[in-house]
């Protein structure tokens, strides 16, 4: 317990710049390996299956993220906020209650999703305009991913926020690295030894690696491997959250029933001195009083037990929704971009190259945004602790240093991608120079707004810490809506103006426009909050000087 207290208090004691760097590095490494874990198949697909395999990936991979991955990951982020609060109150049973609830929600979602999507998979792929060999590859992807990935993501990927909530960030990082290594190993084995598996080689290898990590995490969360304090205990679901609190916190809520208990014996003794008729009436009153006492004692508990599960589910879903929107916005845009590409480039011999370029851009964008996500994961607990401790001066420096580190890091990544876009296509695209050139152009256009995207991510994180959930959701939804609007509008504008620019470039540059507009708005909010904390620091210093 002393070690845990020391680790928590250093949020408010360690120099801010050192603290951010110390926490950012493992988070960034964890997120980078997570991106590799999700996207390493793209390299093997490009080499062993080709353009049609990449087109199939561009069709189903966004569905993978939207329907399979981020529901469980966002639920984990939302649940971890309640777990952290319970740890702060030393309520370990409540922390285990929320952990158990998270597992139950994810398992129910897994069963329902599998029962619904597997029978409808063929119709979904046809609706997304997958045809011929692309349809076959996409079906091989989805039929394995829907039941296998969804279960694996619950324990292999979504356990990251849960582990960090109990201060096991190193285990979370090792889990991601091991998953990436296993995925690479199984990809190499299946693609080289069983090329006739086609896309099954990619989907099955990822599924096996996810299941191996899931078994490890299940052994941890159910207590068969010692180390952490969080446990999945289904027996806790018989109680409400209030019933799981310590007894000293429940005493203030028990005054009502105790008053009723005192009135019954008085009425019972008075019956002995009454006439038979009055005694009979008094006996009836006594029974009514006892029944009323029983209702007072048991009805609240029953109501709590009946409503607690649904209320906790609602709590988790509500706080998880902004995380979900943030996670799926790029994938929704990528899915619609791949869909609209078929209409814009209909009849073009390069159609499949264009569609695979959309998938490649989404893959590389996900990979390159992971350092930003890691920085956000470090920002959230540090800023939250210092604001709750009313250390406004430290909160101000947290915002300043986070923005400086983020700008430098993002500019380096952006410069690298813009300058080496063609060279990166040797990993992600096919073997033809035309395919590499088109994919490199799509990547340059798609990542043009990456420096401003960083401000969207950190501003959303700050707004979550400040309990501005509506603002957080609005920023993310606004960014996605701008991008989607540009996907459908820009190609038509380019074609209408008879420009020499290929109208497909309008789809490629749409994410950059969404990032730029929403990034400028987010940057203005971020600067405003930073200056507000600065003014509060100056006011506190002035009052301190005046008092001295």
N, C-alpha and C positions, 0 to 999 in steps of 0.2 A: 504494500500500500504506500510506503514511503517513496519507492521508486516512481510509482504512478503519479503521486502528488508532485514530485520534483519535475517530472516531464511536463506536467500541466502548467506549473507555475513559471516555467521558462518561457512560455508564451508572453508573459508580461515582464520578464526580467532580462532576457538575452538581448543584446543589441539588435535592432530591427533588421539591418541589412544582413548580418550574419544569420539571423533566424530565418529570414526568407530564403536565403541561399541554401541553408542546411536542409530545410523542409522541401524545397523545390526539387533538389537533385533526385532523391528517391522517387518522388511523385512523377517527375518527367521520365525517368527511366522506366517506371512501371507503365506509364501511358504509351511510351514508344514501343515497348515490348507487346503491349496490348494491341497496338495497331499492326505490328508484325504478325501477331497471333491471328488477327482477323483477315489480313490481306496478303499473307505470304503465298497463298494459292495462286494469286494473279500471275506471279512470275512463272510458275510451273505451267499454268494454263496457256500463257502466251507461247511458251516454248514447245509444249507437247500437243496442244489442241488447236491453237491458232486463233485467228480473228473471230471465227464463229463461237469459240468458247468464251472469248472476252465479251462478245455481244450477249451471250446467255448470262454471263455474270452481271453485265450492266442492267439486265432486266430483273433478275431475282435478287441480286445483292442489296438493293435498296429495301426490298420487302423483308429480307433477312434482318436488316437493322431496325426497320420500323416495327415489324410484327414479332420477331423472335428475340433480338438482343435487348433493345432499349426498354421494353416493358419491365423486364426483371432488373436491369441496371438502374433505371430511374426509381423503381420501388425500393431498391437497396439504398440509394441516396436519401430518399425520403424517410425510410425507416431508421437510417443511421442518425438522423437529427433527433428523433425521439430516444434512441438508445443513448446518445451522448448526454441528453438532458437527464435521463434516468441515472446514468453514472454520476453526473454532477450532484444528484440528490442521494447518492449511495443506495439507490433502489435497484438492486441487482435482479430481483425477481421480475420487476417490471421490464427491465432490459431484456431478460429472457422471454418475457411475454411477447414483446414486439418482434424479437427474433423469430419466435415460433410463428407469429402471425405472418411475417414476411414469407417464410417457407411455405405456409399453407396457401397464401394467395398465389404464389408462383406455381405451386403444384396444380391448383385448380385451373389457373390460366393455361398451363401446359396441356392438361387433359382437354379443355374446351377448344383450344386452338387446333390441336391435332384432329379432334373430331370434326371440326368445321372446315379447315383448310385442305386437308388431304383429299377428301372427295371432290373439292372444288378447284384443285390445283390446275387441272387441264383447262378449265374455263378461264381461270385467272390469267394463265399464260397466253391464251388466245386473245383475251381482252387487251393484253399488253403488246399485242402484235408480234408475238414470237411465232415464227414459221419454220417449217422444214427442219433442218439440222439444228438450228438455233433453239427451236422448241424442244427437240430431244435433249439437248444439253441442259437447258433450263429445267426440264422435268427431272433429269438425273440429279440436279442440284437440289431442287425443292423437296423431292420425295424423301430424301435423307435428312435434309436440314430441318424440316418442320417438326418431326417428332424427336430427332436426336439433338439438334442444336439447342432447341428451346429448353429442354431439360438440362443440357450441359451448361448453358449460359447462366442458369439459376445458381449453380454452385461454383462453376469455374470462373466466371467473369463477375457476376453480381456480388460475390462475397468480398470483393475488394473494399467497398465502402464500409461493410460490416467489420472487416478486420481492422481497418484504420480507426473505426470508432472505439475499439478496445485497445488502441495503441499497438497494433501489430503490423505496422506499415512494411517492415522488412519481410514478413511472411507474405504479404500481399505482392510485393515486388518479385520475390522468388517464385511465387505461384505463376505470375505472368511470364517470367523468363522460361520456366520449365515448360509451360504450355506452348510457347513459341518454338522451342527446340523440338518438342515432340511433334508438332505440326510439320516442321521442316523435314524431320526424319521420315515420318510416314508418307509425306508427299513424294520424297525421293524414292522410297521403296515401291509404292504403288505405281508411280508413273514409269519407272524403269523396268520393273519386273512384270507388271500387268497393264501394258498400254491399252489393251482391248477394253479395259474398264471405262475408258473415255472420261467423262466428267465425274463418274462415280469415284475415280481415284482421288479427286480433290475433296469431294464432299465426305467420303468415308474417312479419309485421313484426318480431316478436321474433327469429325464426329468422335473418332477414337481418342484423339488427344484431349478433347473436352471431357469425355467420360472418365478418363484416367484422373484428370485434375479434380473432377467432381467427386469421385470416390474418396480422394484425399481430403477434400473439404467436408464431405459428409462425416467422415470419421472424426474430424475436428469438432464440427458443430454439434454432434450427438455425444461428445465426450469420450469417445473410444481412443482418441489421441489427446493427451493432456497438454495443457499450455495456456489456453485462453480461459476467460471467465464466462463468455456467452455460450449458452446451450439452447438447443431446440427441445422444449419439453411440452408435449401436446396436452399433458394434464393441466397446465396453467390456463388453458382456454376455458376451463369450467368456471373461472372466476372473472370478475370485472377488475379493471385497473385499480379502483379504489380498494377493493378487498385484498389486493396484493401489497398495499402500502403497509409500512410499519405500524404497529399497534398504537404508538404514541401519537401518530398523525390522525388516527381514526377516532380518538377519544372525543374530540370536539364535535364529531358528527353523530354521537350516540346519546345526546342529551334528551332528544325527543322521546324515544322508547323508555328511558329510565324514569321519566315523569309518569308515564302511564303505568309502569310497574308499581310505583308507590301507591297509586290510588286503589288498586284492586284489593290488597289485604284489608284496608280500612273498610271498604264496602263489605267484605266477607265477614268481618267480625260484627258489623252492625246487624247482620241478618239474625243473629242468635236471640236478640231481645225483641223481635217484632212478632206480631200476631201471625197466625198461619197464612191469612190472605196476603197481608203485607209482606210476610216472609217469602211467599211464593213470587210476589211481584219483584221483591228485592233480588231473589235468586235469578229471575229473568234478566234484571239489570246487570247482575254480576256476570252472567254468561255473555251478555252483549259487551260488557267492558273487557272481558277476557278475549272475546273474538276481535274486538277493536285493537287490543294490545297485540294480538298475534298478527293482525294485518300490519300494524305499525312496525313490528319487528321483522316480518318476513317479506312484505310486499316490496319495499325499496330494494332489498337484495335481489328479489326475483326480477324486478324491472331492470336493475343494473346488469344482471347476468344475461337477460334477453337482448338488451340494447347495446351492451358493451362491444360485442364482436362487430356489429354493423358500424358502430360509431368509430371504432379503431380502424376498421377498413376504410371508412370515409376519410379519416384523418390522414392515413398513409397515402391514399390516392390523391388527396388535395395537395399535400406538400410535395408529392412526387411529380405532379403534372408539369411544372416549369422545367424540371430536369429532363422530362421526356421530350418536350417541345424543343429544347436546346439540342438534344441528341439526334432527333430525326429530321431537323430542318434541312440539312444538306442532303440527306437521303431522299426526302420527298422531292426536292428540287431535281436531284439526279434522275429519279424515276420518271418524272414528267418530262425532263429534257430528253431522255432516251425514247420516250413515247412520241414526243413531238418531232424528234429527228426523223422518224419514219415518214411523217407527212411532208416535212420541208424538203427532204432529200429523196422523195419518191421517184423511182426510175433512175436515180444516180448510181453509177457502178460502184461508187465509193460509200454506199449506204452503210454497209456493215463496218467499215473503218470508222465512219462518223459515230456510230452507236458504241463501238468499242472505245473510242476516244472519250466519250462521256463517262463510261465506267472507269477508265484509267484516271481521268481527272478527279473523280470522286475518291478513288483509292489513294492517290497521292495527296489530295487535299486532307483526307482523314489522317494520313500518316504525318503530314507536316503540321497539322494543328494540334497534335498530341503534346508537344512541349508547352503550348499555351494552356491546354487543359491541366497539365501537371502544375503549372504556375498557379492556376485558379484553385486547385486542390490545396495548395500551400497557403494561399491568401485567405480562404474561407475560415479555417479554425483560428488563425492568428488574429485576423481582424475581429472576429466574433468575440474572442476572449477579451481583447483590450477594450472593445466597446462596452461589454458587460461589466468590466472592472472600472469603467469610466476613466480610462487612461487615454484621453483624447489626443495628447501629444504623440503617443506611440501609434495611435490609429492614423494620424496624419502622415507620419513617416512610413507607415505600412503602405498607404496609397501611393505616396511619392515613389518609393523604391520599387514597388511592384510595377508601376507604369514604366519606370526607367528600364528595369530589367526586361520587361515584356517588349518594349520598343526595340531595344538592341537585339534581343534574341530573334524577334520576328523579322527584323530587317535582314539579319544574316541568313535566315531560312529563305526568305523571299528572294534575295539576291542569288543564292545558290540555285534555287529552282528556276528562276528566269534565265540565268546564264547557262545552266547545264540541263535544260529541259530535253534537248535532243539526246544527250548522253543517257539520261534517265530512261528514255524509251527503249534502250537496249535491254533493260530489265523487264519493263512492263508491256511493251508492244510486241508485235510480230517481227518477222525478219525483213520485210520489204522496207526500202527507204521511204516510199510514199506513205506507208502506214506510220512510220516513226515521225515523219515531218508533220503530218496532219495531227497526230497525237501531241507532239511537242507544241504546236501552235495552240491547240485546245488548252493545254496545261498553262501556257503563258497567259492566255486571256482569262482563264478561270481563277488563277492565283493573283491577279493584279490587285485585288482589294484585300489581300491577306494582312498587311500592316494595320488596316483599320478594323478588320475582323477581331483583332486582339482586344480592342476597346469594347466591343460588344460582349465578349466573354467575361472580362473582368468587371464590367459595369453590371452585368446580370448577377454575378457573384456578390457584389457589394449590395445590390438591391435585395437579394435574398437574405443577407445578414441583417439588413435594416428592416426586415419583415415587409418589404414592398413587393409582395408576390405578384400583384396585378401588373405593376410596372415591369417586372422581370419577364412575365409572360408576354406583355405587349411588345417589348423590344425584340424578342425572339420571333414572335408571330409576324411582326412588321417586316423584319429582315426576310423571312421566308416568302411573304406575300409580294414584296418588291421583286425578289428573284423570279418567282413564278410568273408574275406579270410580264417581266422582261423576256422570259423564255418564249412566251406566245406572241408578244408584241414586236420585239426587235426584228425577227426574221421577216415579218410582214412589212415593216417600215423600210428595211433594206431593199426588199424586192420592189416595193412601191416606188421608191426613189430611183430605180434603175441604176443602182450603184454597182460598180465593178467588184465590190467586196462580196464574197460568197455569203449568202444569207444564213448559212449554217453557223457562221461566226457570231451571229446574234445570239444563238443559244449558248455558245461557248463563253461569251463575255457576260452573260446574265448574272452568274454568281458574284462577279467582281462589282457590278453595279449595286446589287443588294448589300454586299459587305460595305461598300463605300458610303452609301446613304445612311444606313443604320449605324455604321461606325462613327460617322461625324456626329450624329445625335447622341450616341452613347458617350463619345469623348467629351462633348459639352456637359453632359450630366456628371461624368466622372470628375472633370475639372471643377465643376460647381461644388460637389461634395467635398473635394479636397480643400478648396478655399474656405468652405464653411468650417471645417475642422481647424484650419489655420487661424481663422478669426476667433474661434473658441479658445484656442491655445493662447493667443495674444491677450484676450480678455481675462483669462485666468491668471496669466503672468502679471498683468496690470493690477488686478485686484490683490494679488499676493504682494506686490511691491508696495502698494498703498497701505496694506495692513502692517507691513514691516516698518 
